[in-house]
Structure formats: structure tokens, C-alpha cells
Amino acid sequence: MGVVNVLPVSSGTISLILGVFERFVNSIKSLNHKNFKLLFEHRRSEFVRRTDLKFLSILMFGVLVGMVLTAVFLKSVFSSHEVYTWSFFIGLIVASVIYILKTLEKVNLKMVLLLVLGTSVSFLLSIRSNPVSNDSFGYLFLCGIIGTTGMVVPGISGSHLMLLMGNYELIVTEAIPNLTHWGTLGEGLKTLLPFALGAIVSIVMFSHLLSWLMKEWRDETLSVLSGFMLGSLPVVYPWKTANPDVSEYIFSWPPFSSELLVAVVFALLGAGLVLLLETLAKRKKSVVR
């Protein structure tokens, strides 16, 4: 989940594939004032049991480790292999959307229309975006709220939203890698602290909302979110340039070359990664049964 949390693919989707999504959301939901009262009543063991704290702690530690290691790796990859990196992201996104749509219990005209609606809205936002990074406390806090929805909302990629908001490189390829060096630690924390505060608010708030939506309107919710991801593909399309005069991207067809062929291979590798995770999850479920 930590690895994909810094990639333009939903870690909520990955948690669904790995079979830990519902347990994660329920554990977050249990962090309420009623259960926190147990700590003041010196009933710590009951607090740990009710909140599934052991599971949540191990999961979140893994998320943090995955995010830091992947961000450090991406910093070097982006500078030398940008086209191939974006192509890999495209494969991840398309395969994730296909996976989500396969989990729908029913497919009818209503679901198709919701998918088209989500795709259209996201596509229009994506092609008109020419974001500029903003390191103000309030905007980073807002990025934390919006960007972290991908952890608890299957189909929404927090990194996708960061791209749309213009702060993806500031947070992922600058601030997080800064945590690995003592000399830049303070600079990294300055950026990540407001983001982390927003992330905490987001996780708690959206875990309750999502729990209700998934219970009452599961297929409808996933249809819209799948469309949102699908429509965001222009953001990761490699062959585009930002127009500084107006808020839009200028897209061009890729020239037929060895670079294009390698890019296609990387897109297939991205899709294959999602397929591999799905296969491993199915095997795990069959073993458990």
C-alpha cells in the first residue's frame, strides 16, 4: 500500500486486492472517543483489541516504509526515465480500473452512465490542468486531506489528485526523500507536517463516509470512482507539454521509435503488476478457505 500510495494508482484498490481493505477501514473507524476513553480508564488491552491496534500499527508502519523507499527510487527514475515511468503508471491505472469494474455485483445502464460521468468530469479537469506547486501550510494541509483519500477510497488515487493539484513532485520526489538525509530532514518535515495533519483528518473522516457509501451504494460508488481514475489518464500521458500562458496541456502523438516500444513494454509491466497482486490475493483466499 505504501509503494502504490506514491504512484498514480489507488492504494485503496490494492488493499481490496490484498484482502485487507475492510479490516483497515473498520480499524480506522474504531478510533473514536468512546474507545479512547478506555485509555483514561486504564483498560489498555481492551482498547488494543477494539481498535485492532496491532494490525493497524504494522500496516501503517509498512505504508510509511513503502512510501519512503519508493519516493527515493522515483526521484532518480524521474530524472532519467520520465517517459517510461509515466508509461508504467498508465498500465497500473488501466489495470486497476479493470479490476474494480470486475468486482461490481451488477452491471446495468445506471452503472455505465455513472462510469461515463466520472470519466468525463475527470477528463475535463485533467486536460485543462497546468498546476503549479504551492508550499503554503494551508494548501499542504488541503493536499493531505484530498490526497490521502486514495488510502481509504478504492478507485481514487491520492497521487493522481496530487498531480492535479500540482504538488506531486514537491511531496513525493522532494519532501519524502529529504527525510532520508539529516541535513534536509527539517526541510522535509516542514512540508510533510501540514500534509500529515490533513492526512489524519482525511483518513478518519473518509473511513466513516466510505463505510456508509460502500454499504448502501457500493456499485454506484465504485463506478464513479473508476471513471474518475480512467478520466485522469491525460495527467500521466508522457507526450505532453504545459502551456504557461493558459491552464492547459498541449498533447502530441508519440513518434514511432524504440522509445515508444519500450514505453509500451513498461505499460504492460504496470498492468502485469496489478494482475500479479490479484492472482496472489486469490491464492491467499483459496488457502484461507
C-alpha positions in Angstrom: 0.0 0.0 0.0 2.9 2.4 0.8 4.5 1.7 -2.6 1.4 2.4 -4.6 0.5 5.3 -2.4 3.1 7.4 -4.1 2.2 6.1 -7.6 -0.8 7.3 -9.6 -2.8 4.2 -8.6 -5.2 3.8 -5.7 -3.7 2.1 -2.6 -7.4 1.6 -1.6 -7.7 -0.6 -4.7 -4.5 -2.5 -3.7 -5.9 -3.1 -0.2 -9.0 -4.5 -1.8 -6.9 -6.8 -4.0 -4.8 -7.9 -1.0 -8.0 -8.5 1.1 -7.2 -6.1 4.0 -9.5 -3.2 2.9 -12.5 -3.7 5.1 -10.3 -4.5 8.2 -8.3 -1.4 7.6 -11.4 0.8 7.3 -13.1 -0.7 10.4 -9.9 -0.3 12.4 -9.8 3.4 11.5 -13.5 3.8 12.3 -12.9 2.3 15.8 -10.5 5.2 16.7 -13.4 7.2 18.2 -13.9 9.0 21.5 -15.7 6.0 23.0 -12.7 3.7 22.6 -10.2 6.4 23.5 -12.0 6.7 26.9 -10.7 3.2 27.6 -7.2 4.5 27.8 -8.1 7.0 30.5 -9.9 4.2 32.4 -6.6 2.1 32.2 -8.2 -0.5 30.0 -5.4 -0.6 27.5 -5.8 -4.2 26.5 -9.4 -3.7 25.6 -8.5 -0.5 23.6 -5.9 -2.5 21.6 -8.5 -5.3 21.0 -11.4 -3.0 20.0 -9.3 -0.9 17.6 -7.3 -3.8 16.1 -4.3 -1.7 17.0 -1.7 -4.3 16.4 -2.9 -4.8 12.8 -3.2 -1.1 12.2 0.2 -0.3 13.6 2.0 -2.9 11.5 0.1 -1.9 8.4 0.8 1.8 8.8 4.5 1.1 9.5 4.7 -0.8 6.3 2.9 2.0 4.4 5.5 4.6 5.7 8.4 2.3 4.8 7.0 1.7 1.3 6.3 5.4 0.7 9.9 6.5 1.7 11.7 3.7 -0.3 9.5 4.3 -3.4 9.8 8.1 -3.3 13.6 7.8 -3.1 13.6 5.4 -6.1 11.2 7.6 -8.1 13.4 10.7 -7.5 16.2 9.1 -9.5 14.0 7.4 -12.1 12.0 10.5 -13.0 15.1 12.4 -13.8 16.5 9.8 -16.3 13.5 7.8 -17.5 10.4 10.0 -17.3 8.6 8.6 -20.3 9.0 5.0 -19.2 7.9 5.9 -15.6 4.6 7.6 -16.8 4.0 4.6 -19.2 4.3 2.2 -16.2 1.8 4.4 -14.4 -0.6 4.2 -17.3 -0.5 0.4 -17.1 -1.1 0.4 -13.4 -4.1 2.7 -13.7 -5.9 0.9 -16.6 -5.4 -2.5 -14.9 -6.7 -1.1 -11.6 -9.8 0.2 -13.2 -10.5 -3.1 -14.9 -10.0 -4.9 -11.6 -12.5 -2.5 -9.8 -15.1 -3.0 -12.6 -14.8 -6.8 -12.3 -15.8 -6.5 -8.6 -19.2 -4.9 -9.4 -22.1 -7.1 -8.4 -24.3 -5.8 -11.2 -23.7 -4.1 -14.5 -26.6 -2.1 -16.0 -27.2 1.2 -17.7 -27.1 3.1 -14.5 -23.6 1.9 -13.7 -22.4 2.7 -17.3 -23.8 6.2 -17.0 -22.1 6.8 -13.7 -18.8 5.5 -15.1 -19.1 7.8 -18.1 -20.0 10.7 -15.8 -16.9 10.1 -13.6 -14.7 9.7 -16.6 -16.0 12.9 -18.3 -15.6 15.1 -15.2 -12.1 13.8 -14.5 -11.1 14.0 -18.2 -12.1 17.7 -18.5 -10.2 18.5 -15.3 -7.2 16.6 -16.5 -6.8 18.2 -19.9 -7.3 21.7 -18.5 -4.7 21.4 -15.8 -1.4 23.2 -15.7 -0.7 23.1 -11.9 1.9 25.0 -10.1 3.3 23.7 -6.8 2.3 25.5 -3.6 4.1 25.0 -0.3 1.9 27.1 1.9 0.7 25.5 5.2 -3.0 25.7 4.3 -2.6 24.3 0.8 -0.4 21.4 2.0 -3.0 20.6 4.7 -5.7 20.6 2.0 -3.4 18.3 -0.1 -3.2 15.9 2.9 -7.0 15.8 3.2 -7.6 15.2 -0.5 -4.5 13.2 -1.4 -4.9 10.6 1.4 -8.4 9.7 0.2 -6.7 7.1 -2.0 -5.9 5.0 1.0 -9.5 4.5 2.0 -11.4 5.1 -1.2 -10.9 2.3 -3.8 -10.6 3.8 -7.3 -9.2 7.2 -6.2 -5.5 7.7 -6.5 -4.1 10.1 -4.0 -1.1 10.7 -6.2 -3.4 11.4 -9.1 -5.0 14.1 -7.1 -1.6 15.4 -6.1 -0.7 15.7 -9.8 -3.9 17.6 -10.5 -3.2 19.9 -7.6 0.4 20.5 -8.7 2.1 19.2 -5.5 3.1 15.7 -6.5 6.8 16.3 -7.2 7.0 18.7 -4.2 5.8 16.0 -1.8 6.8 12.7 -3.4 10.1 13.3 -5.1 11.3 16.2 -2.9 9.9 16.2 0.6 9.8 12.5 1.3 13.3 11.7 0.1 14.5 14.6 2.2 13.7 12.5 5.3 16.5 10.1 4.5 19.2 12.8 5.0 19.9 14.5 8.2 20.8 17.8 6.5 17.5 18.0 4.7 15.3 16.4 7.4 14.0 19.7 8.7 13.1 20.9 5.2 11.2 17.6 4.5 9.3 17.8 7.8 8.3 21.4 7.1 6.5 20.2 4.0 5.2 16.9 5.3 3.9 18.1 8.7 0.9 20.0 7.4 0.3 17.3 4.8 0.3 14.6 7.6 -2.2 16.6 9.7 -4.5 16.8 6.7 -4.0 13.1 6.1 -5.1 12.1 9.6 -8.2 14.2 9.2 -8.9 12.6 5.8 -8.4 9.0 6.9 -10.8 9.4 9.9 -13.4 11.4 8.0 -13.5 9.3 4.8 -13.4 6.0 6.6 -16.9 6.7 8.1 -18.2 8.2 4.8 -16.8 5.4 2.7 -18.1 2.7 5.1 -21.6 4.1 4.6 -21.3 4.5 0.8 -19.9 1.0 0.3 -22.7 -0.4 2.4 -25.6 1.5 0.8 -24.3 2.3 -2.7 -21.3 0.0 -3.4 -21.6 -0.5 -7.1 -22.6 3.1 -7.8 -19.6 4.4 -5.8 -17.1 2.2 -7.5 -18.5 3.0 -10.9 -18.0 6.8 -10.4 -14.6 6.3 -8.8 -13.5 4.0 -11.7 -14.5 6.7 -14.1 -12.6 9.3 -12.1 -9.4 7.3 -12.4 -9.9 6.5 -16.1 -10.5 10.1 -16.9 -7.3 11.2 -15.2 -5.1 9.3 -17.7 -4.1 12.6 -19.5 -2.3 13.7 -16.4 0.2 10.8 -16.8 0.3 10.8 -20.6 4.1 11.2 -21.3 4.0 13.1 -24.6 2.6 16.5 -23.5 3.9 19.9 -22.6 2.5 22.6 -20.3 1.4 25.8 -21.8 2.5 28.6 -19.4 0.1 31.2 -20.9 -3.2 29.3 -20.3 -4.2 26.5 -18.0 -3.9 23.5 -20.4 -1.7 20.8 -21.7 -0.6 20.5 -25.3 -0.7 16.8 -26.3 1.1 15.3 -29.2 1.2 11.8 -30.8 4.4 9.9 -29.9 6.8 9.3 -32.7 7.2 5.7 -33.7 10.6 4.8 -32.3 12.3 2.4 -30.0 11.4 4.7 -27.1 7.7 4.1 -27.8 8.1 0.3 -28.0 9.9 0.3 -24.6 7.2 2.6 -23.2 4.5 0.1 -24.3 6.5 -2.7 -22.5 6.6 -0.7 -19.3 2.8 -0.1 -19.5 2.3 -3.8 -19.9 4.6 -4.3 -16.9 2.5 -1.9 -14.8 -0.7 -3.8 -15.8 1.0 -7.1 -15.1 1.9 -6.0 -11.5 -1.8 -5.4 -10.7 -2.6 -8.8 -12.3 0.1 -10.4 -10.2 -1.3 -8.9 -7.0 -4.8 -10.0 -7.9 -3.6 -13.6 -8.5 -1.7 -13.7 -5.2 -4.7 -12.4 -3.4 -7.0 -15.1 -4.9 -4.5 -17.8 -3.9 -4.4 -16.5 -0.4 -8.2 -16.5 -0.2 -8.3 -20.1 -1.5 -5.8 -21.2 1.1 -7.7 -19.5 3.9 -10.9 -21.3 2.8 
